[in-house]
């Protein structure tokens, strides 16, 4: 059958095709104007007052506008159906690949229920120290109150919901809907009173519980919805309490009554055993009283009871027990009542009969006692004294040895019929049956007939009345009107809709079906018992066993998942099939049963034709391309890259070639390319004929400190030594030295120090005022001056040489003597002469240095050019200074030696 929207579309199409004969259709609301609507359609109705030439245009414009409206409406419906199909496909996909959200939600609900149960048991467990072994039965009732569909009203066979008023039986604690139990009680009372009461409705008949048949008085018919403990009327619905509970302490008396009350919060089902502690003694009262749980306060000390047994001879040897002692188990010899026989009998039953006739002679001396073994005397002879004849009219006094004779009169005893008397003479034994002819009426009262009195008259007519079940006729022959109860089976279908009522035919509703049905999981391992009739609406239990369905794909077993109904989820195991092209194993998830949307290639005739709903087809897909990584070297063998098996082949790594060119310094910068295979003896790192030629300059690293480029192009081997001169300052920063780059770059630290020295005396002045004696050196000068200084006397004749640093540290003075005066005079003269000679020598040196400096600046002159010679005339001092200074120094030395000897 086609969907309604398609039928409606066809109906509209047929209506239009049939002309205007049909009933007028309601006006379709005009859609909003769109830019796609042609101008003719919008202006179709505006040409009423124009000429005939425009009439056709106007008519065609109106028709086109109607067509556009229909097209827009069809397009809208097409979009609605497309969205509905997408939603259906998404729902189908969600069902197939849904996660464990339902299990998570159930776990959350179970956690909430667990908290409510814990709060309900808190007061009880505080008394028991956390022991909940006595609460298992109550816990089951509470769990059923939470479980969906666990509580079922046996009258209407429907679930009991949280917000429905209920009533609980005090005998079996079964829960019923309030309206159901009220109707049940009313019907039960009506049926009983209508059958048994002559004055209908005036007696107080009880009504039974539908399950346990516990009887309630008519005044106990429920008319108010109360909580389980009966304290609160119409308890409000609270999601954090048990359904139909008030949340207060139960406070009902324990059964059996012990004087304490229930400590749980308002709950369904029976109250648990009393958790109170009491001090009690044992049954025999011998042991010391000990504290025990009130529900188990009766205890035995296991000592011998010791109480005297009913036999009065022995004591009870049983362990301490409750109630009366057992009969004495010992055996003793006991005589019978007549005392003739002795037998071993239980001490608890000493009185017994031997079952023999007494046989003792009666007091009359003619007869013996005919009674069975009896205690005491036998009594008088039963034939002694006055005796009557069989009919009882005459009495005789005869000896016990003679029988009483018949009197000969009419018997006149009332016969068995109760209406006539016996007409025979006085006789022994019972009277005969009554044989008088009487007119008897049948039991139903319809017919009468003459017949013997001892016979009953029953006609052949059957009773047409209905029995008390109000379903079957009596059909008993000649019924008196008081028809017996119906003896047929009820046979009506009970509320469960599965079984027939097994009771005797009755009026009113049948009792609830007593059967229970197992609702099982798919594998039948987990099951729950529900009332018969509820198995169709009860959700199957959650099974923790693994699914046993055989696999439908090529795998030998399914993935481990729990038992369930319906189709198993798609297999997610690795395919593991061997691929034909490469021989590898397929690692993709199993694709033997994949839901694929079937595309409908049918081209629609127009927007009025709606596409069919998307269909999903279960099909097997081929294995995907192999993606096993295969190590493969690039064209230039720079790297080994794992490539998917299906894409293995020559490839470039996009990096520079990097092979060493013939220059030995540079590498090939071309993108990774094929290189001709070299022999095994050749280095594979060398460039091949496909690599580029080196066009670079020398790129060898220069020696440390050398900043000059190599003068050769790119070459192999070491670069030539750098011969360029480097201008450097000496250590004293006075002179500029020109040194070869190679020498200074290859020299060590000491050598560099020597090369950078100008070999002149250090011009720096020490703190003492002397000039540093070392040659040009780096760093600071030494502060300890070792130069010899002369300490002179005031006249400076006597001299003493000491190191400079000692002279600065200590105060040393030299005193003049008498000879100093003479020396002082001579020294003054010599000093003047020396000063003159020194000034002349200084001038000569300066002149020589000036000439040498000018010579270096001017360079070499041509050979044919004569040099300007400057002749300097020597002075007298320069000529004779040697002859004068030698004797003077000898004299000074002699004087100094003499002075030292004198001082020592």
C-alpha positions in Angstrom: 0.0 0.0 0.0 1.3 3.4 -0.9 1.8 6.1 1.7 -0.9 8.6 2.4 1.0 11.6 1.0 1.4 9.7 -2.3 -2.2 8.8 -2.4 -3.2 12.4 -1.7 -1.0 13.6 -4.5 -2.6 11.2 -6.9 -6.0 12.3 -5.8 -5.2 15.9 -6.5 -3.8 15.0 -9.9 -6.9 13.0 -10.8 -9.1 15.8 -9.7 -7.4 18.3 -11.9 -7.4 15.9 -14.8 -11.1 15.4 -14.6 -12.0 19.0 -15.2 -14.1 21.1 -13.0 -16.9 18.5 -12.3 -15.7 17.7 -8.8 -16.5 19.6 -5.7 -14.7 22.9 -5.2 -11.3 22.5 -3.6 -10.3 24.8 -0.7 -8.0 27.6 -1.8 -4.4 26.8 -1.3 -2.6 29.7 0.4 -0.3 31.5 -1.9 3.3 31.2 -1.1 5.5 34.1 -0.4 6.8 35.9 -3.5 10.2 34.8 -4.7 12.6 36.3 -7.1 12.4 33.2 -9.2 8.7 33.8 -9.9 8.3 35.2 -13.4 6.8 38.6 -13.9 4.1 37.2 -16.0 2.8 35.1 -13.1 2.7 38.1 -10.8 0.9 40.3 -13.3 -1.4 37.7 -14.7 -4.5 39.1 -13.1 -4.0 42.7 -14.0 -5.4 42.8 -17.5 -9.1 42.7 -17.0 -9.9 46.0 -18.7 -7.6 45.5 -21.7 -8.5 44.4 -25.2 -8.9 40.9 -26.6 -5.3 40.9 -27.7 -4.3 40.7 -24.0 -7.0 38.2 -23.0 -4.9 35.2 -24.0 -1.8 36.6 -22.3 -3.8 37.2 -19.1 -5.2 33.6 -19.2 -1.8 32.1 -19.8 -0.3 34.2 -16.9 -2.9 33.0 -14.4 -2.3 29.4 -15.4 1.4 29.8 -15.1 1.0 31.3 -11.6 -1.1 28.3 -10.6 1.5 26.0 -12.0 4.2 27.8 -10.0 2.2 27.6 -6.8 1.8 23.8 -7.3 5.4 23.4 -8.1 6.4 25.3 -4.9 4.1 23.2 -2.8 5.5 20.0 -4.3 9.0 21.3 -3.7 8.2 21.9 0.0 6.8 18.5 0.4 9.8 17.0 -1.3 12.1 18.8 1.2 10.0 17.5 4.1 10.2 13.9 2.8 13.9 14.2 2.2 14.5 15.3 5.8 12.3 12.5 7.1 14.3 10.0 5.1 17.6 11.4 6.4 16.3 11.2 10.0 15.2 7.6 9.5 18.6 6.7 8.0 20.4 8.4 10.9 18.2 6.6 13.4 18.9 3.3 11.7 22.7 4.0 11.9 22.5 5.0 15.5 20.7 1.8 16.4 23.3 -0.3 14.5 26.3 1.5 16.0 25.0 2.8 19.3 27.3 2.9 22.2 26.7 1.7 25.8 24.7 4.9 26.7 21.7 2.7 27.8 24.0 0.7 30.1 25.5 3.8 31.5 22.0 5.2 32.2 20.9 2.0 33.9 24.1 2.0 36.0 23.3 5.6 37.1 19.7 4.6 38.0 20.9 1.6 40.0 23.4 3.9 41.8 20.5 6.2 42.8 18.3 3.3 43.9 21.3 2.0 46.0 21.5 5.3 47.8 17.8 5.3 48.6 18.0 1.7 49.9 21.0 2.6 52.1 19.2 5.5 53.6 16.2 3.3 54.3 18.3 0.7 56.1 20.4 3.3 58.1 18.4 3.2 61.3 18.3 -0.6 61.3 22.0 -1.1 60.5 23.0 1.3 63.3 21.4 -1.1 65.7 23.0 -4.2 64.2 26.5 -2.8 63.6 26.2 -2.9 59.9 24.9 -6.5 59.7 22.3 -6.7 56.8 21.9 -10.5 56.7 18.4 -10.3 58.1 17.3 -7.7 55.5 17.5 -9.9 52.3 13.8 -10.5 52.1 13.0 -6.8 52.7 15.7 -5.8 50.3 14.0 -7.9 47.6 10.7 -6.1 48.2 12.4 -2.8 47.9 14.2 -3.8 44.8 10.9 -4.9 43.2 9.4 -1.5 44.1 12.1 0.2 41.9 12.3 -2.3 39.1 10.2 -1.4 36.1 7.3 -4.0 35.7 8.3 -6.0 38.8 5.2 -5.1 40.8 2.1 -6.2 39.0 -1.5 -5.9 40.0 -2.9 -9.5 39.9 -6.4 -8.3 39.3 -5.9 -6.2 36.2 -2.5 -7.7 35.2 -0.9 -4.3 34.7 2.2 -2.6 36.2 1.9 -0.6 39.3 3.3 2.9 38.7 4.8 5.3 41.2 2.0 7.8 40.9 -1.0 5.3 41.3 -2.7 4.8 44.6 -2.2 1.2 45.9 -3.2 -1.1 48.7 -1.0 -3.8 50.3 -2.3 -7.1 51.8 -1.3 -7.6 55.4 -1.0 -11.3 54.9 1.0 -11.8 51.7 2.1 -8.1 51.2 1.0 -8.2 47.6 0.3 -4.8 46.1 -2.9 -4.0 44.1 -4.3 -0.9 42.5 -6.7 0.8 44.8 -9.7 0.8 42.3 -9.0 -2.8 41.5 -9.0 -4.1 45.1 -12.2 -2.0 45.9 -14.0 -3.5 43.0 -12.7 -7.0 44.0 -14.0 -6.6 47.6 -17.4 -5.3 46.4 -17.9 -8.1 43.9 -16.8 -10.8 46.4 -19.2 -9.6 49.0 -22.0 -9.3 46.5 -21.6 -12.8 45.2 -21.4 -14.4 48.6 -24.5 -12.6 49.9 -26.5 -13.2 46.8 -26.0 -16.9 47.1 -26.3 -17.5 50.8 -28.5 -14.7 52.3 -32.2 -14.9 52.2 -32.3 -11.2 53.3 -29.8 -10.1 50.7 -27.1 -7.6 51.9 -27.9 -7.7 55.7 -25.1 -9.9 56.9 -21.4 -8.8 57.2 -19.6 -11.3 54.8 -15.8 -11.2 54.6 -13.9 -10.8 51.3 -10.6 -12.6 50.5 -7.3 -11.4 49.2 -7.0 -12.3 45.5 -3.6 -14.0 46.2 -3.4 -15.5 49.7 -7.2 -15.8 50.4 -6.7 -14.0 53.7 -10.1 -12.8 54.8 -11.0 -9.2 55.6 -14.2 -7.9 57.2 -16.5 -5.7 55.1 -15.5 -2.8 57.3 -11.9 -3.3 56.3 -12.5 -2.6 52.6 -9.9 0.0 51.6 -11.2 3.5 50.8 -8.1 5.6 51.5 -4.7 5.6 49.8 -2.2 5.3 52.7 1.6 4.8 52.8 3.0 1.3 53.7 3.1 2.1 57.4 -0.3 3.8 57.4 0.7 7.1 58.9 0.3 9.4 55.9 -2.7 9.6 53.7 -2.1 10.2 50.0 1.7 10.2 50.3 3.3 12.7 47.9 5.5 11.4 45.1 9.2 12.0 46.0 11.9 10.8 43.6 14.3 10.3 46.5 12.0 8.0 48.4 10.6 4.6 47.8 7.4 4.7 45.7 4.2 5.0 47.9 6.4 5.6 51.0 6.1 8.5 53.4 9.8 8.5 54.4 9.1 8.3 58.1 10.1 5.5 60.5 7.8 2.4 60.0 7.1 2.0 63.7 4.9 -1.1 63.2 4.9 -3.9 65.8 7.2 -6.8 64.9 5.7 -10.2 64.2 5.8 -12.2 66.4 5.2 -9.4 68.8 8.2 -8.7 71.1 7.3 -5.3 72.5 9.5 -3.4 70.0 8.7 -1.6 66.8 10.2 -1.6 63.3 13.1 0.9 62.8 13.2 1.0 59.0 11.8 3.8 57.0 8.3 3.3 55.6 8.7 0.2 53.4 6.7 -2.5 51.6 6.7 -6.2 52.6 7.2 -7.7 56.1 9.3 -6.0 58.7 12.7 -7.6 59.3 13.5 -9.4 62.6 13.9 -7.2 65.6 17.4 -5.9 66.0 17.2 -4.9 69.6 19.5 -6.4 72.2 17.9 -8.0 75.3 19.3 -10.0 78.3 17.6 -13.4 78.5 18.4 -16.8 80.0 18.1 -20.2 78.4 15.0 -22.4 78.2 15.9 -24.4 81.3 16.8 -21.3 83.3 20.1 -22.8 84.5 22.5 -20.7 82.5 23.4 -17.1 83.3 21.4 -14.4 81.4 23.3 -13.1 78.3 22.6 -10.2 75.9 21.1 -11.5 72.6 19.3 -10.1 69.6 15.6 -9.9 70.3 14.7 -11.8 67.2 16.9 -14.7 68.4 16.5 -14.4 72.1 15.4 -18.0 72.6 18.5 -20.1 73.1 19.7 -23.3 74.6 22.5 -23.8 77.0 22.9 -27.4 75.7 22.9 -28.7 79.3 20.6 -31.6 80.3 17.1 -30.4 81.0 16.6 -32.4 84.3 12.9 -31.8 84.6 10.7 -34.8 85.9 8.9 -36.4 83.0 5.1 -37.1 83.1 5.9 -40.7 84.0 7.0 -39.4 87.4 9.9 -41.8 87.5 12.6 -40.4 85.2 14.1 -37.0 84.5 14.4 -35.4 81.0 17.8 -36.1 79.5 17.4 -34.0 76.4 19.5 -30.8 76.0 18.0 -27.6 77.1 14.8 -27.1 75.0 11.8 -25.0 74.6 8.2 -26.1 75.6 7.2 -29.3 77.4 9.5 -32.2 77.6 9.1 -35.1 75.2 7.4 -38.3 76.5 9.7 -40.6 78.4 11.7 -42.7 75.8 12.6 -45.5 78.3 11.1 -49.0 78.1 9.8 -50.9 81.1 7.6 -54.0 81.8 3.9 -53.0 82.3 0.8 -55.0 83.0 -2.3 -54.7 80.9 -5.6 -53.3 82.4 -6.8 -56.8 83.3 -3.4 -57.7 84.8 -3.2 -61.0 82.9 -0.4 -60.1 80.5 3.0 -58.3 81.0 4.9 -56.6 78.1 7.7 -54.2 77.6 6.3 -50.8 76.8 7.3 -47.2 76.7 7.4 -45.6 80.1 5.3 -42.7 78.7 2.3 -45.0 78.0 1.9 -47.5 80.9 -1.9 -48.0 80.4 -2.7 -50.6 77.7 -5.2 -53.3 76.8 -4.3 -56.9 75.9 -7.3 -57.2 73.5 -8.5 -60.3 75.1 -12.0 -60.9 76.4 -12.2 -60.7 80.1 -13.8 -64.1 80.6 -14.3 -63.7 84.3 -17.5 -65.2 85.9 -20.1 -62.6 86.5 -21.8 -62.5 90.0 -24.7 -64.6 88.6 -22.4 -67.5 88.3 -23.9 -68.5 85.0 -22.3 -66.2 82.5 -18.8 -64.8 81.9 -17.7 -61.2 81.2 -17.7 -60.5 77.5 -15.9 -57.1 77.7 -12.3 -56.8 76.4 -9.5 -56.3 78.9 -10.7 -53.7 81.4 -9.7 -52.4 84.8 -11.8 -53.0 88.0 -14.9 -55.2 88.5 -16.9 -56.7 85.7 -20.3 -55.5 87.0 -23.7 -57.2 87.2 -24.9 -59.7 84.7 -26.8 -57.9 81.8 -29.6 -60.6 81.9 -30.4 -60.2 85.5 -33.5 -58.1 86.7 -36.7 -57.2 84.9 -36.5 -57.6 81.1 -39.0 -56.5 78.3 -40.3 -58.4 75.3 -38.9 -57.5 71.8 -41.8 -55.0 71.1 -41.4 -53.5 74.6 -45.1 -53.8 75.7 -44.7 -56.7 78.2 -42.1 -57.0 81.1 -40.9 -60.2 82.8 -38.8 -61.1 85.9 -36.9 -64.2 84.9 -33.6 -65.8 85.8 -30.6 -64.9 83.8 -30.5 -68.4 82.3 -33.9 -68.0 80.6 -34.7 -65.9 77.4 -37.6 -63.4 77.4 -40.6 -64.8 75.3 -42.6 -62.8 72.7 -45.8 -61.3 73.9 -47.9 -62.2 70.8 -49.2 -58.6 70.3 -48.7 -56.4 67.2 -45.2 -54.9 67.0 -46.3 -51.3 66.1 -42.8 -50.0 65.9 -42.3 -47.1 63.5 -40.7 -48.4 60.3 -37.8 -46.8 58.4 -40.2 -44.8 56.3 -41.2 -42.8 59.4 -44.9 -42.8 58.4 -46.2 -46.3 59.1 -46.0 -48.9 62.0 -45.0 -52.5 61.8 -48.1 -54.8 61.5 -46.3 -58.0 62.4 -46.6 -59.8 65.7 -43.9 -59.1 68.4 -40.7 -60.5 66.9 -37.0 -60.4 67.5 -34.7 -58.6 65.1 -35.4 -55.5 62.9 -38.8 -54.8 61.2 -39.3 -55.4 57.5 -39.5 -52.7 54.9 -42.7 -50.8 54.5 -44.8 -52.2 51.7 -48.0 -50.1 51.9 -49.2 -48.6 48.6 -49.2 -44.8 48.9 -49.6 -41.9 46.4 -46.2 -40.3 46.1 -45.4 -37.0 44.5 -42.1 -36.7 42.6 -39.3 -34.5 43.9 -40.0 -31.6 41.5 -43.8 -31.8 42.4 -45.0 -32.1 38.8 -46.3 -35.7 38.9 -47.8 -38.2 41.5 -48.1 -42.1 41.5 -49.2 -45.1 43.7 -46.3 -47.1 44.7 -44.7 -48.9 47.8 -43.9 -46.6 50.6 -40.2 -47.7 50.8 -39.5 -46.6 47.2 -38.7 -43.1 46.1 -40.6 -41.6 43.1 -38.5 -39.6 40.6 -39.9 -38.4 37.3 -37.9 -38.1 34.1 -38.2 -34.4 33.6 -34.9 -32.3 33.8 -34.6 -29.1 35.8 -34.4 -26.1 33.6 -33.1 -23.7 36.2 -29.6 -22.1 36.1 -27.2 -23.1 38.8 -25.5 -20.6 41.1 -22.8 -20.0 38.5 -25.4 -18.3 36.4 -23.9 -20.1 33.3 -25.0 -23.7 33.3 -28.5 -25.3 33.6 -29.2 -27.8 36.4 -30.5 -30.6 34.1 -30.9 -32.9 37.1 -33.8 -35.3 36.9 -36.7 -34.4 39.0 -34.9 -31.5 40.9 -36.5 -30.2 44.0 -35.6 -26.7 43.2 -32.7 -26.4 45.5 -30.2 -27.0 42.7 -26.7 -28.2 43.9 -23.7 -26.1 43.2 -22.3 -26.3 39.7 -19.8 -29.1 39.5 -18.3 -28.2 36.1 -15.0 -26.6 35.6 -15.0 -22.8 35.0 -12.9 -23.0 31.9 -13.0 -19.2 31.2 -9.8 -17.5 30.1 -8.2 -15.7 33.0 -6.8 -12.2 32.9 -3.4 -13.6 31.9 -5.0 -14.6 28.5 -2.9 -17.8 28.6 -4.7 -20.2 31.0 -8.2 -21.4 31.7 -9.7 -21.0 35.2 -9.2 -24.4 36.9 -11.8 -23.6 39.7 -15.3 -25.0 39.9 -17.7 -22.9 37.8 -18.5 -19.7 39.8 -20.0 -16.3 39.5 -18.1 -13.1 39.1 -14.5 -12.6 38.1 -12.0 -15.4 38.2 -9.2 -15.3 40.7 -5.8 -14.1 39.3 -3.7 -16.7 37.5 -1.5 -18.3 40.1 1.1 -19.3 37.5 4.4 -17.5 37.0 6.3 -17.2 33.7 10.0 -17.1 33.2 11.1 -14.1 31.1 14.4 -15.2 29.7 17.2 -13.6 27.8 18.1 -14.7 24.4 20.4 -17.5 25.6 17.9 -18.5 28.3 20.7 -18.3 31.0 19.2 -15.3 32.9 15.5 -15.3 33.7 13.1 -13.4 36.0 9.7 -14.7 37.2 6.8 -12.5 36.4 3.0 -13.1 36.9 1.5 -14.9 34.0 0.3 -12.5 31.4 3.1 -10.0 32.0 5.7 -11.8 29.9 4.6 -9.9 26.8 5.1 -6.4 28.3 8.1 -7.2 30.6 11.5 -6.2 29.3 13.8 -9.2 29.1 16.5 -9.1 31.8 20.0 -8.0 31.1 22.2 -11.1 30.7 25.9 -11.0 31.6 26.7 -14.1 29.6 28.5 -13.8 26.3 26.5 -14.0 23.0 26.4 -17.5 21.6 25.2 -16.7 18.1 27.5 -18.2 15.4 29.4 -15.7 13.3 28.0 -14.8 9.9 31.3 -13.5 8.5 34.4 -15.4 7.6 35.8 -15.3 11.1 35.7 -18.4 13.3 34.2 -16.6 16.3 32.5 -13.3 17.0 33.8 -10.5 19.2 33.0 -10.9 22.8 29.7 -9.1 23.7 26.8 -9.8 26.0 23.7 -11.7 25.2 21.1 -9.7 23.4 18.1 -10.0 21.2 18.0 -9.2 17.5 21.0 -9.1 15.2 24.5 -9.0 16.5 26.5 -5.8 16.0 28.7 -5.7 13.0 32.0 -7.6 13.3 34.9 -5.3 14.2 37.6 -7.9 14.1 40.5 -7.4 11.7 39.8 -9.0 8.3 43.0 -11.0 8.3 42.5 -12.2 4.7 45.5 -12.7 2.5 45.6 -10.1 -0.3 46.2 -11.6 -3.7 48.6 -9.0 -5.1 51.1 -8.7 -2.3 50.4 -11.6 0.0 49.9 -9.4 3.1 47.1 -9.8 5.6 44.2 -7.3 5.5 44.3 -5.2 8.7 41.0 -3.4 8.1 37.9 -4.2 10.2 35.7 -7.0 8.9 33.7 -5.8 5.9 31.7 -8.9 5.0 28.5 -7.3 6.3 28.4 -3.6 5.7 25.2 -1.6 5.5 25.4 0.4 2.3 22.9 2.9 1.2 21.4 1.8 -2.1 21.3 4.6 -4.5 18.1 4.9 -6.6 19.2 5.7 -10.2 15.6 6.1 -11.3 15.1 9.6 -12.6 12.1 11.4 -11.3 9.5 12.5 -13.8 9.0 15.8 -12.0 8.8 17.4 -8.6 5.4 15.8 -8.1 6.9 12.4 -8.0 8.5 11.7 -4.7 11.7 9.7 -4.4 11.5 6.4 -2.6 12.8 6.0 0.9 16.6 5.2 1.1 17.2 1.5 1.4 20.2 0.0 3.2 21.6 -3.2 1.8 23.9 -5.5 3.6 26.8 -6.4 1.3 30.4 -7.5 1.4 33.0 -4.9 0.4 36.3 -5.8 -1.2 39.4 -5.5 0.9 40.9 -2.0 0.8 44.3 -1.3 -0.7 47.2 -2.8 1.2 48.7 -0.2 3.6 51.5 -2.4 5.1 54.6 -0.2 5.3 57.4 -1.5 2.9 60.8 0.1 3.4 61.9 1.6 0.1 65.0 3.7 -0.7 64.6 6.9 -2.7 66.2 7.5 -6.1 69.3 8.9 -4.6 69.4 6.4 -1.7 69.3 9.1 0.8 66.7 7.6 3.1 64.6 4.4 3.5 60.9 5.4 3.8 58.1 3.0 4.7 55.6 3.3 1.9 52.1 1.7 1.7 52.3 -1.6 -0.1 50.0 -0.4 -2.9 52.2 2.7 -3.6 55.6 1.0 -3.6 57.8 2.3 -6.5 60.6 4.7 -7.4 60.2 8.1 -5.7 62.2 11.2 -5.0 62.7 12.4 -1.4 62.8 16.0 -2.7 66.1 16.6 -0.9 69.4 17.7 -2.6 71.4 14.9 -4.0 74.3 15.6 -1.7 76.9 13.4 -3.5 80.5 14.6 -3.4 81.5 16.3 -6.6 84.9 15.7 -8.3 86.3 18.8 -6.6 86.0 17.0 -3.3 84.6 20.0 -1.5 81.0 20.5 -2.7 78.0 18.3 -3.1 75.5 18.0 -5.9 72.5 20.3 -5.2 70.1 18.8 -7.7 66.9 17.3 -6.3 67.1 13.7 -5.5 67.7 11.9 -8.8 68.8 8.6 -10.3 72.6 7.9 -10.1 74.3 5.4 -12.3 75.3 2.3 -10.3 79.0 2.4 -9.4 81.2 -0.6 -8.9 81.6 -2.1 -5.5 85.1 -0.8 -5.2 84.1 2.8 -5.7 82.7 5.0 -3.0 79.0 5.3 -3.4 79.1 8.8 -1.9 80.9 10.1 -5.0 78.9 11.9 -7.7 77.8 10.1 -10.8 77.7 11.3 -14.4 74.1 12.6 -13.8 75.3 15.0 -11.0 76.1 18.6 -11.8 79.7 20.0 -12.3 81.2 22.2 -9.5 81.4 25.9 -10.5 82.1 27.4 -7.1 85.3 29.0 -5.7 87.5 27.4 -3.0 85.5 26.8 0.1 88.1 25.2 2.2 88.1 26.6 5.7 90.9 29.1 6.2 93.4 28.7 9.1 92.3 30.2 12.3 93.0 33.9 12.3 93.4 34.1 8.5 90.8 36.2 6.9 92.3 36.2 3.4 90.5 34.1 0.7 92.3 31.3 -1.1 93.7 32.5 -4.4 93.0 29.2 -6.2 89.6 28.1 -7.5 87.7 25.1 -5.9 90.4 22.4 -5.7 91.4 19.3 -3.9 94.1 19.1 -1.2 95.4 21.8 1.1 95.3 25.5 0.1 98.7 27.2 -0.4 100.2 29.1 2.5 99.0 32.7 2.9 101.9 35.0 2.2 100.1 38.3 2.7 101.7 40.7 5.2 99.7 41.8 8.3 100.4 45.0 10.0 100.3 44.7 13.8 101.2 46.9 16.7 103.9 45.9 19.0 103.3 45.3 22.7 104.4 48.8 23.6 102.1 50.3 20.9 104.9 52.4 19.5 105.9 50.6 16.4 104.0 48.9 13.6 105.3 45.5 12.6 104.7 43.8 9.2 104.4 40.0 9.7 103.4 37.2 7.2 99.9 35.9 7.8 101.1 32.3 7.9 103.6 32.9 10.6 101.2 34.6 13.0 98.3 32.3 12.3 100.4 29.1 12.8 102.4 30.4 15.8 101.7 29.4 19.3 101.2 31.8 22.2 104.8 32.3 23.0 105.8 32.7 19.4 103.1 35.2 18.8 104.4 37.2 21.8 107.9 37.1 20.3 106.7 38.1 16.8 104.7 41.0 18.2 107.6 42.4 20.1 109.7 45.2 18.6 112.8 44.0 20.5 113.4 47.4 22.1 113.4 48.2 25.8 110.0 48.7 27.3 109.3 52.4 27.4 107.0 52.1 30.4 108.1 53.7 33.6 107.9 51.8 36.9 106.4 53.4 40.0 109.9 54.0 41.3 110.6 56.2 38.3 113.0 53.8 36.5 112.3 52.5 33.0 111.4 48.9 32.6 114.5 46.9 31.8 112.7 44.2 29.8 112.3 44.2 26.1 108.9 45.0 24.6 106.5 42.7 26.3 102.7 42.3 26.8 100.8 43.1 29.9 101.9 45.2 32.9 105.5 45.6 34.0 106.8 44.0 37.2 106.6 46.3 40.1 109.8 45.1 41.9 112.6 47.1 40.4 116.0 45.3 40.5 118.0 48.1 39.2 121.0 49.0 41.3 120.9 52.4 42.7 123.8 54.2 44.3 123.5 55.9 47.6 126.0 58.6 48.0 127.1 60.7 50.7 126.1 64.4 50.6 129.3 65.1 48.7 128.7 62.2 46.5 132.2 60.8 46.9 131.3 57.8 48.9 128.9 55.6 46.9 127.0 52.4 47.8 125.0 50.3 45.3 121.7 48.6 46.4 118.6 47.3 44.6 115.9 49.9 44.0 113.1 48.1 45.8 115.3 47.8 48.9 116.3 51.4 48.8 112.6 52.3 48.7 111.6 50.0 51.5 114.4 51.0 54.0 116.1 54.3 54.8 119.9 54.0 54.0 122.2 57.0 54.2 125.9 57.5 53.5 127.9 60.0 55.4 130.8 62.0 53.9 134.4 61.8 55.2 137.3 64.1 54.9 138.4 62.8 51.6 135.1 63.6 50.1 135.9 67.2 49.8 138.8 66.6 47.5 136.8 64.2 45.4 133.9 66.6 45.3 136.0 69.2 43.7 137.4 66.7 41.1 133.9 65.3 40.6 132.5 68.7 39.9 135.1 69.2 37.2 134.5 65.9 35.7 130.8 66.5 35.8 131.1 69.6 33.8 133.3 67.8 31.3 130.9 64.9 31.1 127.9 67.1 30.6 129.6 68.8 27.7 130.7 65.5 26.2 127.2 64.1 26.7 125.5 66.9 25.0 127.8 66.6 22.0 127.2 62.8 21.9 123.5 63.3 22.0 123.6 65.7 19.1 125.7 63.3 17.1 123.2 60.5 17.7 120.3 62.6 16.9 122.0 63.6 13.7 122.7 60.0 12.8 119.1 58.9 13.5 117.8 61.8 11.4 120.0 60.7 8.5 118.9 57.1 8.8 115.2 58.1 8.9 115.5 60.3 5.9 117.3 57.5 4.1 114.4 55.1 4.7 111.8 57.6 3.6 113.6 58.5 0.4 114.4 55.0 -0.6 117.1 54.0 -2.9 118.3 56.6 -5.3 119.7 56.0 -8.6 123.2 54.7 -8.7 124.6 57.5 -10.8 123.3 60.0 -8.3 125.8 61.0 -5.7 125.0 61.1 -2.1 125.2 64.2 -0.1 127.9 63.6 2.5 128.0 65.6 5.6 131.2 65.4 7.5 131.0 66.2 11.2 134.1 67.3 12.9 135.0 65.5 16.1 135.4 67.5 19.3 138.3 67.3 21.7 136.2 65.4 24.2 135.2 62.8 21.6 138.9 62.3 20.7 140.3 62.0 24.2 137.4 60.8 26.3 138.7 57.2 26.4 142.0 58.3 27.7 140.5 60.5 30.4 137.7 58.2 31.6 139.8 55.1 32.2 142.0 56.6 34.9 139.2 58.5 36.4 137.1 55.4 36.8 140.1 53.6 38.3 140.5 56.2 40.9 136.8 56.3 41.7 136.8 52.5 42.1 139.8 52.5 44.3 138.3 55.2 46.6 135.0 53.2 46.8 136.9 50.1 47.7 138.8 51.8 50.4 135.7 53.3 51.8 134.0 49.9 52.0 137.0 48.4 53.7 137.0 51.2 56.2 133.3 50.8 56.8 133.6 47.0 57.2 
